[in-house]
């Protein structure tokens, strides 16, 4: 069985650490090297993006990365199999759009994740109302389904999201799609604060946390951050070493808490 | 569930439909469902909408019998003339409804996607009329082949933004519109142009277009001495004009035919999938990557289809044949020469099927929804037909 993501993150948090989860698009040139570099430079878990033809939650950087990976012949099962060869000692989650799972079949997909050492899945176009069947199948197979909480959710909705979340709660930092912004949106810490009040599951902010300084800001309230576009852009522009350096920089910033 | 009624809270038509949207949009979809249900049951809203349809859009649209073409094909052929609506297509029915609803919800801005530009023009028109800000996403490829409609939208005060990703057609314009909506949901209504997307759109857009079918049924009974047509035909991309006319005849004995382009035959060649917020038939590969559609008509260049069409196909109530681009070009010129009506390339798909199937329909009454006029396609057809 893969490492248990939530147990791992809780242990890190108990040790006084803020949590850092970099996102890397699977199948992108040097993606495995980038993951190893991030793991060596202080990441607590890794999120691997499975490229999809129509990524509606993603901005230009991750769209471009997905397109490049698909052009290079990346496939969901190909990426998942390669994850098993990574040989890193932190948990791995995949981020993917629901059609990838639906087309493969829930059980087949979940089984493949477990077999290849993937702990968890994030499916941004599968909200609570549609997630029931997948969550049951994922629970049964031993895959933790990370649920997203959005700034637009009324107070009555957040407890339901939190209750269904496994691994951690993904607090969407702003109204919008993935990508780097000049400053951390005020919605990020407000939402993290609302979530922290109702759950002791780890709460991580993702979408729009764009650099070490913003990660530090986010971690004033949240248990940690996800770093997506800022990581993927560096991988595309400069390669895996730049990813390692960047993760070390963010690590240092959030460790000052 | 009896056919074409109100779907439940899960927004399903059989196994199809649903609300597969990012968490950020769930409250907005739920709010829209509540607002639409309330408005649709509000006599004042319906009166306001009907008044606009009558005094602004030009409804009811007329029914025209094609005597020349009918004689040639051995059938009685009637056209429901949605091409005569203001802005030149059926799209205005839905857009006036949604724009009124947006105002009722206190939204100041609408975003829309468009393929051929007809929905974009209709959206820009309604926004101008009702004082809303309007941004339209359109595939970069479509902006080239539908240059005239791009200019019309800008003339009407809308901002037109090219969708540069993927196939740079309708599918990608929908992606961009959804991305915009995720970021602007508090001030903005997404004015979706077809019977697709997350619940409540497929249901709501059908209700706004059912006026086509309701009128046509009455008009047919008047000219046919109380009878219904034998066959009802419409083209299908997302499927809004087809759903509109089908809704008037689904409880009759009429065959319902939705004609897809061969290069975008979601029902004919797709398998169930999930994209753009809905579960429906979808052209996709073994890994679930959405395939690019290829059609001469920008309005039908879409790899998916509205979920209610998937349902009507699955239960066998409607049929979804497809026609080739070459047949479409033939259909386009056929109607122009025989009846003096230049159809939109989208509608030429329906004509192409009627021509092909006519030998098996001898003596029957065929009703076709002429959902748009062909002016927008003339420049493209000049190239196709060699400027003869």
HADDOCK unambig.tbl for C-alpha pairs under 7 A between the chains (distance, minus, plus):
assign (segid A and resid 52 and name CA) (segid B and resid 289 and name CA) 6.13 0.50 0.50
assign (segid A and resid 53 and name CA) (segid B and resid 289 and name CA) 5.39 0.50 0.50
assign (segid A and resid 53 and name CA) (segid B and resid 290 and name CA) 5.92 0.50 0.50
assign (segid A and resid 54 and name CA) (segid B and resid 175 and name CA) 6.93 0.50 0.50
assign (segid A and resid 56 and name CA) (segid B and resid 175 and name CA) 5.50 0.50 0.50
assign (segid A and resid 56 and name CA) (segid B and resid 178 and name CA) 6.72 0.50 0.50
assign (segid A and resid 56 and name CA) (segid B and resid 179 and name CA) 5.96 0.50 0.50
assign (segid A and resid 57 and name CA) (segid B and resid 179 and name CA) 6.54 0.50 0.50
assign (segid A and resid 75 and name CA) (segid B and resid 287 and name CA) 6.88 0.50 0.50
assign (segid A and resid 76 and name CA) (segid B and resid 287 and name CA) 6.97 0.50 0.50
assign (segid A and resid 98 and name CA) (segid B and resid 274 and name CA) 6.88 0.50 0.50
assign (segid A and resid 99 and name CA) (segid B and resid 273 and name CA) 5.97 0.50 0.50
assign (segid A and resid 99 and name CA) (segid B and resid 274 and name CA) 5.07 0.50 0.50
assign (segid A and resid 99 and name CA) (segid B and resid 275 and name CA) 6.85 0.50 0.50
assign (segid A and resid 99 and name CA) (segid B and resid 288 and name CA) 5.82 0.50 0.50
assign (segid A and resid 100 and name CA) (segid B and resid 287 and name CA) 6.45 0.50 0.50
assign (segid A and resid 100 and name CA) (segid B and resid 288 and name CA) 5.12 0.50 0.50
assign (segid A and resid 102 and name CA) (segid B and resid 273 and name CA) 6.94 0.50 0.50
assign (segid A and resid 103 and name CA) (segid B and resid 273 and name CA) 6.67 0.50 0.50
assign (segid A and resid 103 and name CA) (segid B and resid 287 and name CA) 6.70 0.50 0.50
assign (segid A and resid 103 and name CA) (segid B and resid 288 and name CA) 5.39 0.50 0.50
assign (segid A and resid 124 and name CA) (segid B and resid 22 and name CA) 5.45 0.50 0.50
assign (segid A and resid 125 and name CA) (segid B and resid 20 and name CA) 5.33 0.50 0.50
assign (segid A and resid 125 and name CA) (segid B and resid 21 and name CA) 4.74 0.50 0.50
assign (segid A and resid 125 and name CA) (segid B and resid 22 and name CA) 4.58 0.50 0.50
assign (segid A and resid 126 and name CA) (segid B and resid 20 and name CA) 5.49 0.50 0.50
assign (segid A and resid 126 and name CA) (segid B and resid 21 and name CA) 6.52 0.50 0.50
assign (segid A and resid 126 and name CA) (segid B and resid 22 and name CA) 6.83 0.50 0.50
assign (segid A and resid 127 and name CA) (segid B and resid 20 and name CA) 6.62 0.50 0.50
assign (segid A and resid 127 and name CA) (segid B and resid 21 and name CA) 6.56 0.50 0.50
assign (segid A and resid 127 and name CA) (segid B and resid 22 and name CA) 6.34 0.50 0.50
assign (segid A and resid 127 and name CA) (segid B and resid 23 and name CA) 5.36 0.50 0.50
assign (segid A and resid 130 and name CA) (segid B and resid 20 and name CA) 6.70 0.50 0.50
assign (segid A and resid 148 and name CA) (segid B and resid 23 and name CA) 6.49 0.50 0.50
assign (segid A and resid 149 and name CA) (segid B and resid 23 and name CA) 6.58 0.50 0.50
assign (segid A and resid 150 and name CA) (segid B and resid 23 and name CA) 5.95 0.50 0.50
assign (segid A and resid 150 and name CA) (segid B and resid 24 and name CA) 5.00 0.50 0.50
assign (segid A and resid 151 and name CA) (segid B and resid 24 and name CA) 6.92 0.50 0.50
assign (segid A and resid 152 and name CA) (segid B and resid 24 and name CA) 5.76 0.50 0.50
assign (segid A and resid 152 and name CA) (segid B and resid 27 and name CA) 6.77 0.50 0.50
assign (segid A and resid 153 and name CA) (segid B and resid 27 and name CA) 6.52 0.50 0.50
assign (segid A and resid 175 and name CA) (segid B and resid 182 and name CA) 6.09 0.50 0.50
assign (segid A and resid 175 and name CA) (segid B and resid 183 and name CA) 4.60 0.50 0.50
assign (segid A and resid 176 and name CA) (segid B and resid 182 and name CA) 5.04 0.50 0.50
assign (segid A and resid 176 and name CA) (segid B and resid 183 and name CA) 3.79 0.50 0.50
assign (segid A and resid 177 and name CA) (segid B and resid 179 and name CA) 6.42 0.50 0.50
assign (segid A and resid 177 and name CA) (segid B and resid 182 and name CA) 6.92 0.50 0.50
assign (segid A and resid 177 and name CA) (segid B and resid 183 and name CA) 6.91 0.50 0.50
